[in-house]
Amino acid sequence: MGERPPAGVREQVDGYVLLDAFIRAVRTVFDADRGSGPGLNEAQHVVKDRCRHHGDTVARTPTAPSAPAVLPPGARG
């Protein structure tokens, strides 16, 4: 498969990348052609390249605040 997956796989991967679903995107590349396709490490590189390609258009999943000062009063233990 090389560094660039086929168009259909790339479209699927791009969809996952845009949703910030990195692991699903890697699995899609990895599973695309297990016989002669990329290994896990190469699949991760392919997805990282697609993330860089899309840059700021990726819908990043916000990280949850963990410091008590930034949590709402009802959420504090």
ChimeraX commands (.cxc) that place a marker at each C-alpha (Angstrom):
marker #1 position 0.00,0.00,0.00 radius 0.5
marker #1 position 2.98,2.28,0.53 radius 0.5
marker #1 position 2.70,5.68,2.18 radius 0.5
marker #1 position -0.50,6.53,0.36 radius 0.5
marker #1 position -3.56,4.29,0.74 radius 0.5
marker #1 position -5.95,3.78,-2.19 radius 0.5
marker #1 position -8.60,6.50,-2.67 radius 0.5
marker #1 position -11.46,4.56,-1.02 radius 0.5
marker #1 position -9.39,3.74,2.04 radius 0.5
marker #1 position -8.02,7.28,2.17 radius 0.5
marker #1 position -11.58,8.68,2.19 radius 0.5
marker #1 position -12.49,6.41,5.11 radius 0.5
marker #1 position -9.31,7.36,6.96 radius 0.5
marker #1 position -9.90,11.06,6.32 radius 0.5
marker #1 position -13.42,10.73,7.74 radius 0.5
marker #1 position -12.04,9.23,10.93 radius 0.5
marker #1 position -9.23,11.78,11.09 radius 0.5
marker #1 position -11.70,14.66,10.77 radius 0.5
marker #1 position -13.67,13.18,13.68 radius 0.5
marker #1 position -10.46,12.88,15.74 radius 0.5
marker #1 position -10.79,9.08,15.76 radius 0.5
marker #1 position -7.07,8.29,15.37 radius 0.5
marker #1 position -7.22,4.62,16.41 radius 0.5
marker #1 position -10.13,3.85,14.06 radius 0.5
marker #1 position -8.20,5.51,11.23 radius 0.5
marker #1 position -5.09,3.44,11.99 radius 0.5
marker #1 position -7.12,0.26,12.08 radius 0.5
marker #1 position -8.70,1.10,8.73 radius 0.5
marker #1 position -5.27,1.48,7.12 radius 0.5
marker #1 position -3.92,-1.61,8.88 radius 0.5
marker #1 position -6.92,-3.78,7.92 radius 0.5
marker #1 position -7.11,-2.54,4.31 radius 0.5
marker #1 position -4.79,-5.24,3.01 radius 0.5
marker #1 position -3.38,-7.40,5.75 radius 0.5
marker #1 position -1.63,-9.74,3.33 radius 0.5
marker #1 position 0.71,-7.20,1.83 radius 0.5
marker #1 position -0.42,-3.98,3.46 radius 0.5
marker #1 position 1.34,-1.82,6.00 radius 0.5
marker #1 position 2.32,-2.92,9.45 radius 0.5
marker #1 position 0.95,-1.13,12.47 radius 0.5
marker #1 position 3.83,1.34,12.64 radius 0.5
marker #1 position 3.46,2.32,8.98 radius 0.5
marker #1 position -0.33,2.59,9.39 radius 0.5
marker #1 position 0.22,5.07,12.23 radius 0.5
marker #1 position 2.55,7.13,10.05 radius 0.5
marker #1 position -0.01,7.19,7.24 radius 0.5
marker #1 position -2.69,8.47,9.63 radius 0.5
marker #1 position -0.33,11.06,11.14 radius 0.5
marker #1 position 0.33,12.32,7.61 radius 0.5
marker #1 position -3.42,12.61,7.00 radius 0.5
marker #1 position -3.78,14.50,10.32 radius 0.5
marker #1 position -1.09,16.96,9.21 radius 0.5
marker #1 position -2.81,17.26,5.82 radius 0.5
marker #1 position -6.11,18.27,7.46 radius 0.5
marker #1 position -4.51,20.39,10.19 radius 0.5
marker #1 position -6.96,22.71,11.92 radius 0.5
marker #1 position -10.03,21.17,10.26 radius 0.5
marker #1 position -9.84,18.16,12.59 radius 0.5
marker #1 position -12.60,18.28,15.22 radius 0.5
marker #1 position -10.33,17.87,18.23 radius 0.5
marker #1 position -11.86,16.15,21.23 radius 0.5
marker #1 position -11.40,18.48,24.20 radius 0.5
marker #1 position -9.56,17.09,27.17 radius 0.5
marker #1 position -11.51,16.99,30.41 radius 0.5
marker #1 position -10.36,19.42,33.09 radius 0.5
marker #1 position -8.81,17.63,36.04 radius 0.5
marker #1 position -7.73,20.46,38.30 radius 0.5
marker #1 position -10.37,21.17,40.99 radius 0.5
marker #1 position -10.07,24.93,40.37 radius 0.5
marker #1 position -11.45,24.58,36.84 radius 0.5
marker #1 position -14.24,22.13,37.67 radius 0.5
marker #1 position -17.75,23.47,38.29 radius 0.5
marker #1 position -18.70,23.53,42.01 radius 0.5
marker #1 position -21.10,20.57,41.69 radius 0.5
marker #1 position -18.40,18.39,40.14 radius 0.5
marker #1 position -15.93,18.77,42.97 radius 0.5
marker #1 position -15.64,15.76,45.28 radius 0.5
marker link #1:1,2 radius 0.2
marker link #1:2,3 radius 0.2
marker link #1:3,4 radius 0.2
marker link #1:4,5 radius 0.2
marker link #1:5,6 radius 0.2
marker link #1:6,7 radius 0.2
marker link #1:7,8 radius 0.2
marker link #1:8,9 radius 0.2
marker link #1:9,10 radius 0.2
marker link #1:10,11 radius 0.2
marker link #1:11,12 radius 0.2
marker link #1:12,13 radius 0.2
marker link #1:13,14 radius 0.2
marker link #1:14,15 radius 0.2
marker link #1:15,16 radius 0.2
marker link #1:16,17 radius 0.2
marker link #1:17,18 radius 0.2
marker link #1:18,19 radius 0.2
marker link #1:19,20 radius 0.2
marker link #1:20,21 radius 0.2
marker link #1:21,22 radius 0.2
marker link #1:22,23 radius 0.2
marker link #1:23,24 radius 0.2
marker link #1:24,25 radius 0.2
marker link #1:25,26 radius 0.2
marker link #1:26,27 radius 0.2
marker link #1:27,28 radius 0.2
marker link #1:28,29 radius 0.2
marker link #1:29,30 radius 0.2
marker link #1:30,31 radius 0.2
marker link #1:31,32 radius 0.2
marker link #1:32,33 radius 0.2
marker link #1:33,34 radius 0.2
marker link #1:34,35 radius 0.2
marker link #1:35,36 radius 0.2
marker link #1:36,37 radius 0.2
marker link #1:37,38 radius 0.2
marker link #1:38,39 radius 0.2
marker link #1:39,40 radius 0.2
marker link #1:40,41 radius 0.2
marker link #1:41,42 radius 0.2
marker link #1:42,43 radius 0.2
marker link #1:43,44 radius 0.2
marker link #1:44,45 radius 0.2
marker link #1:45,46 radius 0.2
marker link #1:46,47 radius 0.2
marker link #1:47,48 radius 0.2
marker link #1:48,49 radius 0.2
marker link #1:49,50 radius 0.2
marker link #1:50,51 radius 0.2
marker link #1:51,52 radius 0.2
marker link #1:52,53 radius 0.2
marker link #1:53,54 radius 0.2
marker link #1:54,55 radius 0.2
marker link #1:55,56 radius 0.2
marker link #1:56,57 radius 0.2
marker link #1:57,58 radius 0.2
marker link #1:58,59 radius 0.2
marker link #1:59,60 radius 0.2
marker link #1:60,61 radius 0.2
marker link #1:61,62 radius 0.2
marker link #1:62,63 radius 0.2
marker link #1:63,64 radius 0.2
marker link #1:64,65 radius 0.2
marker link #1:65,66 radius 0.2
marker link #1:66,67 radius 0.2
marker link #1:67,68 radius 0.2
marker link #1:68,69 radius 0.2
marker link #1:69,70 radius 0.2
marker link #1:70,71 radius 0.2
marker link #1:71,72 radius 0.2
marker link #1:72,73 radius 0.2
marker link #1:73,74 radius 0.2
marker link #1:74,75 radius 0.2
marker link #1:75,76 radius 0.2
marker link #1:76,77 radius 0.2
view
